[in-house]
Amino acid sequence: SGGFGRWFKCKELADSAINWSDHVKLIFHMSHRLDGDLYFENIYTHHSDNVCFSLEPVLTHELDMLVASADIGIALYSVDELEYRATLIGLAAGKIGNYLKCGVPVIATRLQSLSYIEEYGCGILVDDEKDIINAIECIMSNRALYSQNAYQCYRTLWHPEKYLNSILTFFS
């Protein structure tokens, strides 16, 4: 769910799905139309049967329902493309926050600022795309616990109420 591009390692992710078992599908949901985007077109026209595309953006109020329908959310970040922004992404990664809010466990790039994912037991960090299938199998073997931990992580780190008092104090 969300953006599509080199900075999210979409090609590497789609390439890794070639080796996944037939019952595991990668679904890219587009947040906007990508007509004419050569990076997207190359992946879209040369993908494996394990890769599907949801090309119609949904309305904002429908996004949570779409995200909640996933078994696992994937959030990969290219340090080469994003540079320092990737290493500081932490709690600014909107797609991760949305996955957690919906109780969806996360597989993400191993970055120090994302270490909370493993600390809360709401997902698995990977060093390389080839590690994703093992992470999927691990999460699916105990998805209920990972999902419960995702909700807890969201309530503890992401929920807006955590920050409202400091914002109100600042503007008062």
N, C-alpha and C positions, 0 to 999 in steps of 0.2 A: 504494500500500500504506500502511496506517496510518490516521491520523485523518481525519475528514471534517468540514469546517466552514468558516465564514467566514475563520478565521485561516489556512486553507490555500488560500484563493481557489478553492475547488472550483467555484463557479458560473462564475467567469470562465474557468477552465480548460475546463469543459464547453462554454461558449459559444464559445470559440476553436476547438474541434474541429469546429464546423459548417463551417468553411472548409478543413478538411484533405481531402486526397485520399481516395478510398474505400478504398484499401489500408492506410491508417493508422488505427488504432483506439486510443482512450483507454479504459483499463480501470481503474475504481475498485475496489480490493479493500478491503472493510470489515474493520476489526479488531474490530468489535463490532456488535451489532444496532442499527439506527437507527429502529425502529418508532416512529411518533409524532413524529419530529423533522421539523418543518415545513420547515427549510432543505433537508434531504435530500429530503423528499417532493416539493418543488417542482422540484428538479433531476431527480429520478428520473422524474417524470411528464412532463417537458417537455424531454427531451434529444434530440439528433440521432442518426442511425443510426451515427455514428462513436463513440458513447459506449456502453460496456458496463459492467455492474455485476456484481461478484463479491460476493454478499451473505452467503455463509457464511464466518464466521471460521475460520481453520485453527488447528490445534494449533501450539504454539511450535516444535516440532521439524520441522514441515512448512513453516514460513514461508520459510526460505532457498530451498527448492526452488521455491516459488511465485515469489519475487522473482527468482530466477535465470532464470525462464522469460520475463522481460520483455526486450525489446530495449533500452529506455531507461526510466529512472526519472525521475519528475517530482516536484519538491519546491518548491512555491510557498509564500511566506509573506507575509501581509498586515501591513505595518508599522502600518497604521491600527488593526487589531484586536489585534495582539500588542504594539504600542508598543516600548519598549526591548528587550523579549525577542526581537523579530525581529532587531534589529540585532546582538545578541550570540549568536545561535543557533549559529553556527560549528560546532564539533565536538560540540555537544549535540543536533544534529538526527539523531535515531535512524534515521529512514527513509533519510537520506543514507548514514549509516554502513552500514546493511544493504545498500543498493544496491551500494556500493563493495566490501563484503566478498564479494558474489556476482558481482563483475566487471561490473556493470551501469552503463553511463555515465549521467550525471545531467544533467538540465536543471533549473536552480534560479533563484530570484529573485536578481537582482544586489544582493548585500549585501556590505559589506567583509569581514565575518566568514566569508563563503563564497568569498572570492577564491581559496582553495587549489584549488577545483575547476578553474578555468582554469589556474592555475599548474602543476598536475600533468597537465593535458590529459586529464582524466577526465570532462569534461562542458563544458557551456556555460551561462553565466549570461545571463538575459534581463531586459530592462527592462520588458517588457510582454508580455502573453499573445499578442498578435499575432505576436511574434517566435518563438514556439515551433515553428511548422512549419518555418521556416528552420533552426532549431537541430536539429530532427529530421533533416532532409535532410543537414545537415552531418555529424552523428554517424554516420548510416547509410552515408555515403559512405566512411567509414573506421572502422567499428565495432570491428574487431579491435584497432586501436591504442588507441581510447578504452577498450575493455574491459581491455586489458593495463595501461593507465595507472590504471584504477579499482582493480585489484588492488594495484598499487604504492602508490597513495595510501593505501589501507586499511592496508597493512603498515607504511607509514611514519608515518601520523598517527593511525590509529584502533585498531590491534591492541592488545589489553589488555596484552600483555607489555611494551609500552613504558612502562606506568604501574605495573606490579606491584612493582618494586623500591622506588619511592618510597612506595607504600602499605605494603609490608612494613616498611620503615624507620620509618614513622610509628607503626605499631602494635607495633614491637619494643621 
